[in-house]
Amino acid sequence: MKLILILFRAAYWGKLDVLEFLVFVGGDIKSIDSMGRTPAEVAFHRNNMPVFDFLENSNFSFQLFFFILLCFIMFYYIFLILIFFFSLPLSQ
């Protein structure tokens, strides 16, 4: 909840660097405030055009990126465990 509040405040004050970081760590740019506005709408009404352009053109899903990264790490560790398991000598 606090991440969404900070996201709206960054859009309101035109803090593009803060907004980019918040989106990178998983901030939802499609969230809606109590007045039914998205962060892009807040930036537009405050005339923060660089922030508005970033929010409107941001189609890269960092959540999908982190999910794929997590899957890769998980399969890597499974691979290492299997290599370790099959490299053990068989008991006679």
C-alpha positions as CSV (number, residue, x, y, z in Angstrom):
1,M,0.0,0.0,0.0
2,K,2.8,2.4,0.8
3,L,4.5,1.7,-2.5
4,I,1.4,2.8,-4.3
5,L,1.2,6.0,-2.3
6,I,4.8,6.8,-3.0
7,L,4.2,6.0,-6.7
8,F,1.3,8.5,-6.8
9,R,3.3,11.2,-5.0
10,A,6.3,10.7,-7.4
11,A,3.9,11.1,-10.3
12,Y,2.3,14.2,-8.7
13,W,5.6,15.9,-8.1
14,G,7.2,14.8,-11.3
15,K,10.0,12.8,-9.8
16,L,10.9,10.6,-12.8
17,D,13.9,9.0,-11.3
18,V,12.0,7.9,-8.2
19,L,9.1,6.7,-10.4
20,E,11.5,4.6,-12.6
21,F,12.9,3.0,-9.4
22,L,9.4,2.2,-8.0
23,V,8.3,0.6,-11.3
24,F,11.6,-1.4,-11.3
25,V,10.9,-2.8,-7.8
26,G,7.3,-3.7,-8.7
27,G,5.2,-0.7,-8.4
28,D,1.9,-1.1,-10.3
29,I,1.5,1.7,-12.8
30,K,-2.1,0.7,-13.4
31,S,-3.2,1.2,-9.8
32,I,-6.0,3.6,-9.0
33,D,-6.2,6.1,-6.2
34,S,-9.3,7.1,-4.1
35,M,-10.4,9.5,-6.8
36,G,-10.2,6.8,-9.6
37,R,-7.0,8.2,-11.2
38,T,-4.0,6.3,-12.4
39,P,-0.4,7.7,-11.8
40,A,-0.3,8.7,-15.5
41,E,-3.5,10.7,-15.1
42,V,-2.1,12.4,-12.0
43,A,1.1,13.3,-13.9
44,F,-1.0,14.6,-16.9
45,H,-3.2,16.9,-14.7
46,R,0.0,18.3,-13.0
47,N,1.5,18.9,-16.5
48,N,4.5,16.5,-15.8
49,M,4.9,15.4,-19.3
50,P,8.1,13.4,-19.0
51,V,6.5,11.4,-16.2
52,F,3.3,11.0,-18.2
53,D,5.3,9.8,-21.2
54,F,7.2,7.3,-19.1
55,L,4.0,5.9,-17.6
56,E,2.1,5.7,-20.8
57,N,5.0,4.1,-22.8
58,S,6.1,1.7,-20.1
59,N,5.1,-1.7,-21.3
60,F,8.0,-3.7,-19.9
61,S,6.8,-5.9,-17.1
62,F,9.4,-6.1,-14.4
63,Q,7.3,-8.6,-12.6
64,L,7.6,-11.0,-15.6
65,F,11.3,-10.3,-15.7
66,F,11.7,-11.3,-12.0
67,F,9.5,-14.4,-12.5
68,I,11.7,-15.6,-15.4
69,L,14.9,-14.8,-13.4
70,L,13.5,-16.7,-10.4
71,C,12.7,-19.7,-12.6
72,F,16.1,-19.7,-14.1
73,I,17.8,-19.6,-10.7
74,M,15.5,-22.4,-9.5
75,F,16.3,-24.7,-12.5
76,Y,20.0,-23.9,-12.1
77,Y,20.0,-25.1,-8.5
78,I,18.0,-28.2,-9.4
79,F,20.6,-28.9,-12.1
80,L,23.4,-28.6,-9.6
81,I,21.6,-30.9,-7.1
82,L,21.1,-33.5,-9.8
83,I,24.8,-33.3,-10.9
84,F,25.8,-33.8,-7.3
85,F,23.4,-36.7,-6.8
86,F,24.5,-38.5,-9.9
87,S,28.2,-38.0,-9.2
88,L,28.0,-39.9,-5.9
89,P,29.6,-43.3,-6.1
90,L,27.2,-46.2,-5.9
91,S,27.5,-48.4,-2.9
92,Q,28.5,-51.9,-3.6
